[in-house]
Amino acid sequence: MIKDIQEFNQLFQLYQKNDRYNLYIHDFPKDEFIQRFFNDEVEDLYLEYFDLDTRLDKKITNYRANFSDFFSIDNLASIQLKSTSGYFYAHDFYFMTENDTFIFNYIHRNFLSELLDILLSELDCNFISRLKTELLINLEFE
């Protein structure tokens, strides 16, 4: 995903508002998001996607569900996620998509580092630490 720090700075933006954070990620693969949070419970889940197998646009709205309630890991390759939103009760933050941008809202300071570990899990841990430092250096206040 991320090749260098310059690319990371172009894709990731962190904002602080009081004691919470908002993270904007441009061009984050939406299917990877579902994989990373596959078994986590989502409140007010909204999903809009294109099913490559049936060639149909589909929408899901559910008060409380997991992504695993609707998909299997094997069939994630057959969907193209267009839009999603919801609230992770266990992690206490909201998420949504706006065009090609993922927005993670109202992230608690204690979970911010863990969220970045989840989102960047395929990278080397030393590189992740460097990227976290870079993100905090470029922190903006709302």
MOSUL-V238361 format. One record per residue. N is the residue number from 1. PHI is phi as a letter, one per 30 degrees, with the letter a starting at -180 (999 if undefined). OMEGA is omega as a letter, one per 20 degrees, with the letter a starting at -180 (none if undefined). BURIAL is 1 if it has 16 or more other ideal C-beta (glycine too) atoms within 10 Angstrom, else 0. Layout:
n:phi:omega:burial
N:PHI:OMEGA:BURIAL
N:PHI:OMEGA:BURIAL
This chain:
n:phi:omega:burial
1:999:a:0
2:c:a:1
3:c:a:0
4:a:a:0
5:d:r:0
6:d:r:0
7:d:r:0
8:e:a:1
9:d:r:0
10:d:a:0
11:c:a:1
12:c:r:1
13:b:a:1
14:c:r:1
15:b:r:0
16:c:r:1
17:b:a:0
18:h:a:0
19:c:r:0
20:b:a:1
21:b:r:1
22:b:a:1
23:c:r:1
24:c:r:1
25:b:r:1
26:d:r:0
27:i:r:0
28:d:a:1
29:d:a:0
30:d:r:1
31:d:r:0
32:d:r:1
33:e:r:1
34:d:r:1
35:d:a:0
36:d:a:0
37:c:a:1
38:e:a:0
39:c:r:0
40:d:a:0
41:d:a:1
42:c:r:1
43:c:a:0
44:h:a:0
45:d:r:1
46:b:r:0
47:b:r:1
48:b:a:0
49:a:r:1
50:c:r:0
51:c:a:0
52:d:a:0
53:d:a:0
54:c:a:0
55:i:a:0
56:b:r:0
57:d:a:0
58:b:r:0
59:b:r:0
60:b:r:0
61:b:a:0
62:b:a:0
63:d:a:0
64:b:a:0
65:a:r:1
66:c:r:0
67:d:a:1
68:d:r:0
69:d:a:0
70:c:a:1
71:b:r:1
72:c:r:0
73:e:a:0
74:d:a:0
75:c:r:0
76:d:r:0
77:d:a:0
78:c:r:0
79:b:r:1
80:c:a:0
81:d:r:1
82:c:a:0
83:a:r:0
84:a:r:1
85:a:r:1
86:l:a:1
87:b:r:1
88:c:a:1
89:d:a:0
90:d:a:0
91:c:r:1
92:h:r:0
93:a:r:1
94:c:r:1
95:b:r:1
96:a:r:0
97:c:r:1
98:b:a:0
99:h:a:0
100:c:a:0
101:c:r:0
102:c:r:1
103:b:r:0
104:c:a:1
105:c:r:1
106:i:a:0
107:d:r:1
108:d:a:0
109:e:a:0
110:d:a:0
111:c:a:1
112:e:a:1
113:d:r:0
114:d:r:0
115:d:r:1
116:d:r:1
117:d:r:0
118:d:a:0
119:d:a:1
120:c:a:1
121:e:a:0
122:d:a:0
123:c:r:1
124:d:a:0
125:d:r:0
126:d:r:0
127:d:r:0
128:e:r:1
129:d:r:0
130:d:r:0
131:d:r:1
132:d:r:1
133:d:r:0
134:d:r:0
135:d:r:1
136:d:r:0
137:d:a:0
138:c:a:0
139:e:r:0
140:c:a:0
141:c:r:0
142:c:none:0
